[in-house]
Amino acid sequence: MNRLAVTIIILLLALAGVYIYTQTTLSHKVLRVSTTTSLYATGLLDELAKKFEETHPNVIIHYIPVGSGEALKKASLGDADLVLVHAPNLEKKYIDMGVLIDGEIFAYNYFIIVGPPNDPAGIKGLKNATQAFKKIMEAGESGIALFVSRGDNSGTNNRELYIWNRLGVRPSGDWYIEAGAGMAQTLEIADEKAAYTLSDTGTYLKLKKTGAIHNLDILVSGDPILINVYSVYLVNPDKFSGINYQLAKEFKEFIVSNTGKKLIGEYGLEEFGEPLFHPATKDNINELREAWSFFASP
């Protein structure tokens, strides 16, 4: 086969690929969802998408997993139709700007402080996260402990900074490492360095189960300030052109429906022995709204 024939075949194959891609895109509706990495990394969102697509076969859900701060920024640029986040203080800013509308709390779990089994800061079993951070800082400044921060303006990072602020400090020094990364990567860095970090429960359990991390134990949990509230918002179609409002609304309604709540409440139960998230229900919604309002305040 001569060179010209080969070139023609390659061009035809390329054109066929473009045609197939174009036809697929035209025959499907794409929903853009910017979301926190702590939801995405656990696999929960894929399960929600799979269930939703059973009744919406012409829909492609395109997740954009980033920290909550970046997820909200994408919404403010009109680059998302729906947002799933867990940073009330940041969410409130975008609500006030008119970017986010029709928000609802749909799930919660808890933040935990994890660290090496030998626990050089001596925080294991503490019920006060602020006290635990103080001991980690003291151990860090003494050269016997490390702390890895996400450092990415995510919901987890904002809660971490809130706890440091309760101590009246902004940590710095060789012991304090800002990863600028998602939750999974931050946990992997902490695991490698035998360091402490703040994590959501779901991502930690997922990575522990899959063997991605080996050297981190749950050391502190149960402090009320560690509650982690997840909300879903529509992006205001009056602010941006090209927002798929109707489809976003349908997916949001599915997430907060009984079917969505059941899936959320059961996700991880069989694999981990406990659910990775808990759905918002009529029995806990007032408490969750109070928690959201508390952390949304300046």
C-alpha positions, 0 to 999 in steps of 0.5 A, spaced: 500 500 500 503 506 497 503 512 502 498 516 499 493 510 500 495 510 507 494 517 508 487 517 505 485 511 510 487 515 516 483 521 514 477 517 513 478 514 519 479 521 523 473 524 519 469 517 521 471 519 529 469 526 528 462 524 525 461 519 531 462 524 536 458 529 533 452 524 532 453 522 539 453 529 542 447 531 538 443 525 540 445 526 548 444 532 553 450 533 557 449 535 564 455 539 567 456 538 574 461 541 578 463 537 585 467 536 591 472 531 590 470 528 597 463 526 593 466 524 587 472 520 589 468 515 593 464 513 587 457 515 590 456 520 584 457 515 579 452 510 582 447 516 582 448 518 575 447 510 573 441 510 577 438 517 574 440 515 567 436 509 567 430 513 566 434 518 562 437 514 557 439 520 553 443 524 558 450 524 559 452 527 566 459 530 566 462 531 573 467 536 574 471 534 581 475 539 584 475 543 591 468 546 593 472 553 592 473 551 585 467 548 583 463 554 586 468 558 581 466 554 575 459 556 577 460 563 577 463 563 570 457 559 567 461 553 566 456 548 570 449 547 570 449 544 577 453 544 583 455 539 589 459 542 595 460 542 602 463 549 604 457 553 607 461 559 608 463 559 600 456 557 598 453 563 602 457 568 598 455 565 591 448 565 593 448 572 595 451 574 588 445 570 585 449 565 582 446 559 586 439 558 587 434 553 589 439 550 594 438 544 598 442 540 603 442 532 601 447 529 605 452 529 611 457 525 614 463 527 618 470 530 618 475 526 622 483 527 624 487 521 621 494 520 623 500 515 624 498 509 628 504 511 633 501 518 634 507 522 636 502 528 638 498 524 643 491 526 640 488 519 639 481 518 643 480 526 644 473 529 642 475 536 642 478 537 635 481 544 637 485 541 642 487 536 637 490 541 632 493 545 638 497 538 640 499 537 633 502 544 632 506 543 638 508 537 636 510 539 629 514 545 632 518 540 636 520 537 630 516 530 631 510 531 627 507 533 620 500 536 618 498 536 611 493 541 609 489 540 602 491 548 601 486 548 596 480 552 598 476 546 598 470 545 604 475 540 607 480 546 607 475 551 610 473 547 616 481 546 617 482 553 617 476 554 621 479 550 627 486 553 626 482 560 627 479 557 633 486 557 636 487 564 634 493 561 629 495 561 622 500 555 621 506 555 618 513 552 618 516 546 615 511 541 619 505 544 616 505 542 608 500 545 603 498 540 598 494 544 594 490 537 592 484 533 592 482 529 598 485 523 595 491 525 594 492 529 600 491 523 604 496 519 600 501 524 601 499 524 609 500 516 608 507 517 605 509 522 610 506 519 616 503 525 617 496 528 620 491 531 616 483 532 616 479 528 612 472 527 610 470 520 613 467 517 606 474 518 602 478 515 608 474 509 608 474 508 601 482 509 600 483 505 606 479 499 603 482 499 596 489 499 600 491 506 597 493 508 604 496 504 609 499 508 615 493 512 617 488 511 623 482 515 625 484 518 631 479 524 633 472 524 631 465 526 634 466 533 635 460 537 633 464 542 629 466 536 625 459 535 622 460 535 614 454 538 610 453 537 603 448 541 599 446 541 591 444 548 587 442 550 581 446 555 577 442 561 575 440 561 568 438 568 568 446 569 569 448 565 564 447 563 557 447 556 555 445 553 562 441 547 562 436 549 567 431 543 566 435 538 566 439 540 572 433 541 576 431 534 574 437 531 577 437 535 583 430 533 584 432 525 583 438 526 588 433 529 594 428 524 592 426 518 596 430 513 591 436 518 591 436 518 599 436 511 599 442 510 595 445 515 599 444 512 605 446 505 603 452 506 599 458 503 602 454 499 607 455 492 604 463 494 602 465 498 608 460 495 614 457 502 614 455 508 609 459 513 607 454 518 607 447 519 610 441 522 607 438 529 609 431 527 612 425 530 615 428 528 622 435 531 621 434 537 616 433 542 621 439 540 625 443 540 618 440 547 617 442 550 623 449 547 622 450 550 615 448 556 618 453 556 623 458 555 618 456 560 613 456 565 618 463 570 618 
